[in-house]
Amino acid sequence: MVDIAEDGRTWLLSGPTSSYALHLTDADELLHLHWGPRVALADAQALAKEPLPGYWPFESPLDGREEYPVEGGPRFVRPALSVRSDERRGTEWRFQAYDTEADELRLRFDDDGLAVTLHYRMRGDVVERWVTVANDTHARVELLRADAATWTLPDRDGWRLSQLHGRWAAESRLTTAPLTYGEKVIGSRRGHTGHQHLPWVALDTDATEERGEVYGCALGWSGSWRIAVAQLPDARVQITGGAGYDDSGLLLLQPGESYTTPVFAGLWSGGGFGGASRTWHAYQRAYVIPDAERDRPVLFNSWEATNFGISEEQQLALARRAAGIGVELFVVDDGWFGARTSDRAGLGDWTPNPDRFPQGLKPLADQVHGLGMQFGIWVEPEMVNPDSDLYRAHPDWVQYQPGRKRTELRNQLVLNLAREDVQEYLWEQLDTLLSSAPIDYVKWDFNRCFTDVGWPGEPYPQRLWVDHVRALYALLDRLRAAHPSVAFESCSGGGGRIDLGVLSRTDQVWTSDNTDPLDRLAIQHGFSQIHPARVMAAWVTDSPNTQLNGRVSTLRFRFVSAMAGVLGVGGDLTEWTEEELAEARQWVQLYKQIRPVVQHGELHRLRPPAGGLSAVQYVRGEDAVVLAWLQAQSYGEPVPALRLRGLDPTASYECRETGEVHRGAVLLHHGLRTGLKGDLDATVLRLRRMG
């Protein structure tokens, strides 16, 4: 909902529990007024009447108060917009008009033929913000920096900053630290979202999991990006973020051209970190994730079972065992195409290997369907091996710098997806592939970062950084439109491409290449701060964990760990005993029973994975599910009780596993004690409201 003052210079956006307000002064200075608990328009107008402090030679009254600071004029904070034309650099804009359409507010400014539009939309309690910059009259305009938004926090003491950091196989780990004066900058200069940081931050002063105020921001962009959190000299805090890591240039706009930034979304929650997470999850299920109301199927992926040594007969043998334990989607991973017998060849040649699949993928897909499962494949379209038919035909199609060695990581180069001929080639290859067999699912991988980011012959080669991502989005959109029954998963060597932008075009994401169930608890805990279980793919693989650390874990612990998201199986089922297969069948059956609650319910993190007992709870309607993991137990200490969340405190709930009856948010203890029997153990408890 958007409320507008009678003079048309104060605007208030309101959700169920929060409001966001801004005001335009008589001098066309756009000021931030309020972001926090819900207020009325009269309250916003009263804030607008408060005068700015006076100017000083070394300070600006605009700093820390402007809604979208630009480069130029009496400003010293980091600009969200930095442009230059042949005539000048910087912006001196004038307000033109505002308009609303549905729930979107647009504020239009002009700087002598450079048009800037600020967009706002309230979805639930999440504010979406983005910017459009258009060159109307200049010979050319270079966008050095065009951030999606600057967020301003209220005056408080003792801000703390939370972020998700990591690396390959150790993504999405949560860390919180006091915010100090100066800037904290996170981002990626790697060409994709990156394993090192998720584009999300949260700030609080004294919040807990279930109480206190939390401000959060998340960027929807799948290329290089930057978020800067600044505590200014007067202790005010601003958060600025958008596409691109530095200010070396985004795009060159010719007359009539424009650039629209990605969305930088923000929320305020009065319900602590858990309340903020549940708001993020509900927002993504309602407005971001395609077909979010559908359950994601239990899948089997062949990678850890076979690596590159695959054949049609071998895959069919795995498929029969997968169907036997209740798997619903069978996925052939890397090695089905071209000369792909290792990671040294074949990328770019997206046709089935004639020795391994002499009649293409259709016979295997038909047999998988005959077993009652869907069929999926792995692809990595943005990459090419030098040892491939594609590279031999088009060596100029990759990113490279003239006269420099072409850096190979994982024996591959990055295709220049900003080129229209590359875009058309990939469309033809993938459309043909998806039309050649009944394929239901595509795991889309991206296994190396940008390095030699060059485009010989292109007048403005810097545009590759932005246009590669825009072309990726366009290709995914085109494929989804042409093949609406096909689901897509985003993967980038694990969790290297997870953000709101790619999630608006894919059905789930691969959280990490680390499938160790104990390591996964911390990864999944961090992931849940921003993203819902509905998109979090998690696998049960073999023990010992031969891919990473050699740890031994029970099948029970592996399954309960993976059941916290979208359950998958990735072990070599041909080596599992009949007892293991029978147990796996029971776990898959149980997951299908709790899946609607896990994938679509509200998440409550009962205890973090910091050693000892950790647990999460999901609530949907009359049902609740508790997943608990005992990571270690010392000196015979008893299993601690859990206080359940999100239940009706006046109602009674029956635990199906034990027959116990609990009242609302009570301590759950006996069921845990009987379900957990020692170190590295896990349990699942289901509760249903009575009466």
ZIURCOR-V536649 format. One record per residue. RES is the residue in one letter. BURIAL is I if it has 24 or more other C-alpha atoms within 12 Angstrom, else O. Layout:
res,burial
RES,BURIAL
RES,BURIAL
//
This chain:
res,burial
M,I
V,I
D,I
I,I
A,O
E,O
D,O
G,I
R,I
T,I
W,I
L,I
L,I
S,I
G,I
P,O
T,I
S,I
S,I
Y,I
A,I
L,I
H,I
L,I
T,I
D,O
A,O
D,O
E,I
L,I
L,I
H,I
L,I
H,I
W,I
G,I
P,I
R,I
V,I
A,I
L,I
A,O
D,I
A,I
Q,I
A,O
L,I
A,I
K,O
E,O
P,O
L,O
P,O
G,O
Y,O
W,O
P,O
F,O
E,O
S,O
P,I
L,I
D,I
G,I
R,I
E,I
E,I
Y,I
P,I
V,I
E,I
G,O
G,O
P,I
R,I
F,O
V,I
R,I
P,I
A,I
L,I
S,I
V,I
R,I
S,I
D,O
E,O
R,O
R,O
G,I
T,I
E,I
W,I
R,I
F,I
Q,O
A,O
Y,I
D,O
T,O
E,O
A,O
D,O
E,I
L,I
R,I
L,I
R,I
F,I
D,I
D,I
D,O
G,I
L,I
A,I
V,I
T,I
L,I
H,I
Y,I
R,I
M,I
R,I
G,I
D,I
V,I
V,I
E,I
R,I
W,I
V,I
T,I
V,I
A,I
N,I
D,O
T,O
H,I
A,O
R,I
V,I
E,I
L,I
L,I
R,I
A,I
D,I
A,I
A,I
T,I
W,I
T,I
L,I
P,I
D,O
R,O
D,O
G,O
W,I
R,I
L,I
S,I
Q,I
L,I
H,I
G,I
R,I
W,I
A,I
A,I
E,I
S,I
R,I
L,I
T,I
T,O
A,O
P,O
L,I
T,O
Y,O
G,O
E,O
K,I
V,I
I,I
G,I
S,I
R,I
R,I
G,I
H,I
T,I
G,I
H,I
Q,I
H,I
L,I
P,I
W,I
V,I
A,I
L,I
D,I
T,I
D,I
A,I
T,O
E,I
E,I
R,O
G,O
E,I
V,I
Y,I
G,I
C,I
A,I
L,I
G,I
W,I
S,I
G,I
S,I
W,I
R,I
I,I
A,I
V,I
A,I
Q,I
L,I
P,O
D,O
A,I
R,I
V,I
Q,I
I,I
T,I
G,I
G,I
A,I
G,I
Y,I
D,I
D,I
S,O
G,I
L,I
L,I
L,I
L,I
Q,O
P,O
G,O
E,I
S,I
Y,I
T,I
T,I
P,I
V,I
F,I
A,I
G,I
L,I
W,I
S,I
G,I
G,I
G,I
F,I
G,I
G,I
A,I
S,I
R,I
T,I
W,I
H,I
A,I
Y,I
Q,I
R,I
A,O
Y,I
V,I
I,I
P,I
D,I
A,I
E,O
R,O
D,I
R,I
P,I
V,I
L,I
F,I
N,I
S,I
W,I
E,I
A,I
T,I
N,I
F,I
G,I
I,I
S,I
E,I
E,O
Q,I
Q,I
L,I
A,I
L,I
A,I
R,I
R,I
A,I
A,I
G,I
I,I
G,I
V,I
E,I
L,I
F,I
V,I
V,I
D,I
D,I
G,I
W,I
F,I
G,I
A,I
R,I
T,O
S,O
D,I
R,I
A,I
G,I
L,I
G,I
D,I
W,I
T,I
P,I
N,I
P,O
D,O
R,I
F,I
P,O
Q,O
G,I
L,I
K,I
P,I
L,I
A,I
D,I
Q,I
V,I
H,I
G,O
L,I
G,O
M,I
Q,I
F,I
G,I
I,I
W,I
V,I
E,I
P,I
E,I
M,I
V,I
N,I
P,I
D,I
S,I
D,O
L,I
Y,I
R,O
A,O
H,O
P,O
D,I
W,I
V,I
Q,I
Y,I
Q,O
P,O
G,O
R,O
K,O
R,I
T,O
E,I
L,O
R,O
N,O
Q,I
L,I
V,I
L,I
N,I
L,I
A,I
R,I
E,O
D,O
V,I
Q,I
E,O
Y,I
L,I
W,I
E,O
Q,I
L,I
D,I
T,O
L,I
L,I
S,O
S,O
A,I
P,I
I,I
D,I
Y,I
V,I
K,I
W,I
D,I
F,I
N,I
R,I
C,I
F,I
T,I
D,I
V,I
G,I
W,I
P,O
G,O
E,O
P,O
Y,I
P,I
Q,I
R,I
L,I
W,I
V,I
D,I
H,I
V,I
R,I
A,I
L,I
Y,I
A,I
L,I
L,I
D,I
R,O
L,I
R,I
A,O
A,O
H,I
P,O
S,O
V,I
A,I
F,I
E,I
S,I
C,I
S,I
G,I
G,I
G,I
G,I
R,I
I,I
D,I
L,I
G,I
V,I
L,I
S,I
R,I
T,I
D,I
Q,I
V,I
W,I
T,I
S,I
D,I
N,I
T,I
D,I
P,I
L,I
D,I
R,I
L,I
A,I
I,I
Q,I
H,I
G,I
F,I
S,I
Q,I
I,I
H,I
P,I
A,I
R,I
V,I
M,I
A,I
A,I
W,I
V,I
T,I
D,I
S,I
P,O
N,I
T,O
Q,O
L,O
N,O
G,O
R,O
V,O
S,I
T,I
L,I
R,I
F,I
R,I
F,I
V,I
S,I
A,I
M,I
A,I
G,I
V,I
L,I
G,I
V,I
G,I
G,I
D,I
L,I
T,I
E,O
W,O
T,O
E,O
E,O
E,I
L,I
A,O
E,O
A,I
R,I
Q,O
W,I
V,I
Q,O
L,I
Y,I
K,I
Q,O
I,I
R,I
P,I
V,I
V,I
Q,I
H,I
G,I
E,I
L,I
H,I
R,I
L,I
R,I
P,I
P,I
A,O
G,O
G,I
L,I
S,I
A,I
V,I
Q,I
Y,I
V,I
R,I
G,O
E,I
D,I
A,I
V,I
V,I
L,I
A,I
W,I
L,I
Q,I
A,I
Q,O
S,O
Y,O
G,O
E,O
P,O
V,I
P,I
A,O
L,I
R,I
L,I
R,I
G,I
L,I
D,O
P,O
T,O
A,O
S,O
Y,I
E,I
C,I
R,O
E,O
T,O
G,O
E,I
V,I
H,I
R,I
G,I
A,I
V,O
L,O
L,I
H,I
H,O
G,I
L,I
R,I
T,O
G,I
L,I
K,I
G,I
D,I
L,I
D,I
A,I
T,I
V,I
L,I
R,I
L,I
R,I
R,I
M,O
G,O
//
